[in-house]
Amino acid sequence: MSSGIPLFRSFWLEQEVPTFLFEARLADETNPLSPSERAEALTQLARCQGLSSEFEKAHATLDSIPEAVRPAGSTASTRWLLEKGRVLRSSGKDSDPETKACFLAAYNEAAEDFFKVDAAHMLAILDPKETPEGTSAPETWTTLALKLTRASTNPNTQTWATSLLNNAGMDAMEAGRPQDALDMFIEARELRKLEFEKKPSEYNTRTYRMSRWSVARALRECGRNEEAYKIQCELSGEAESAFIRAELEALRHLLGIEKVA
């Protein structure tokens, strides 16, 4: 498995939806992209378009990439499959067989573990409880992706851990296993904290706050209400949100605390 940085990853770290960055790079004739690089850039532009609910544009962008520059097994092909599946899912076709087929094909052909984990992550979103072929319960796409992430020597692949731990924690909460969820949320929080301390960007600030909220939510489900209340109060002091207010209201009721006017 490759240990390199996925092409154009820096664009996604710079902006949440870097449409302009991809459009500018594709239009830059002073430093032209190779055919395979251009194909990858177009897949990422399609992703931006899908995130902006411009689904027809996204499909047209993907359809504009010739098969000759994205042969099966190439990174361009894997990214094309991932983005085709994402656009289909985002446009309301979660249950469409083509959506799952795209992610499965991406998973099976991915030469780089970063994209294999990405595909497993998307398959987990489609069906959190599905047991991947060749494995046995209680294995799911999320737990399989976590194993791949932890086994990887690629620092970029390892960054998937926080999202996967959060997803696994949510699955555990829904399954009535709050202690398991808490363990995963705590691990995710510590990783988010490291990312935030390394670079306190807007994105890292937001995800670190979300990870702390998730820990507090699981603490409440475990009956550790005072600890949960302390975290939610800290978060509320930093910035208000409807999710924090809802948790504080629930915790005040459980702890018998009257709301301060």
C-alpha positions, 0 to 999 in steps of 0.5 A: 500500500502506498504511503504517499499523500493523495493528490490534491488532499491539501485542497480539502484541508484548506477549504471545506468545499474547495470548488474554486481551487479545483477550477483554478487548477484545472484552468492553469495552463502555465502548469498543465496537469498530466492526463491522469492528474487531470482525471483525478482533479475532475473527480474531486471537482465532481465531489465539490459539485455533489456537496453543493447539490449540483448533481447534474453538473457532478455527473457531467464532470465525471462523465467527461473523464475518458475511460482511457485515462482511468483504467481499472486499478488506477488511482483515477479509476478508484477516485472516479468510482468513489465520487460516482457513488458519493454523488449517487448517494447524495442525490437520494439514491442510497438504495440504488444498486449502482451506488453500492456497486461503485463503492464495492468496486472502489474497495476491491480495486484500490491500490492505496489503503487511504482509498480502500478505507474511504470506500469501506467508510462509504459502505458503512454509511450505506449499511452500518450493520452489513458484514463484509463478504469474507468476514463474519459477524460482528465485523462490519464495514466500520470495524474493518475500516478501523482495522485497515486504518490501525494497520496502515503505516500511511499517516494520511490513512491514519487520519481516518481513525477519528471519523471511523471511531465516531461512526462506530460510537454512533452505531454502538449508541444505537445498539444500546451499548453506551459504554462501548460508544464512550470508549470510542468517543474518548479515543476519537476526542483525544485524536481530535485534540492532537489535531486541534493543538497541532493546527487550531484551524476552523475545521479542527476547532469544530471537530474537536468540539463535536468530539467533546459533545459526543463524549458528554452525550455517551456519559449521560447514557452511562448515567454519569450525568455530572461529568456530562454536565461539566463538559456541556457547560464548558462547550456552552461557554465557548459557543452556543448551539442547539445540540448543546442547549438540548443536552444541558436541558436534559442534564439539568432535569436529571440533576435537578438543577434550575436553569439560571435566568 
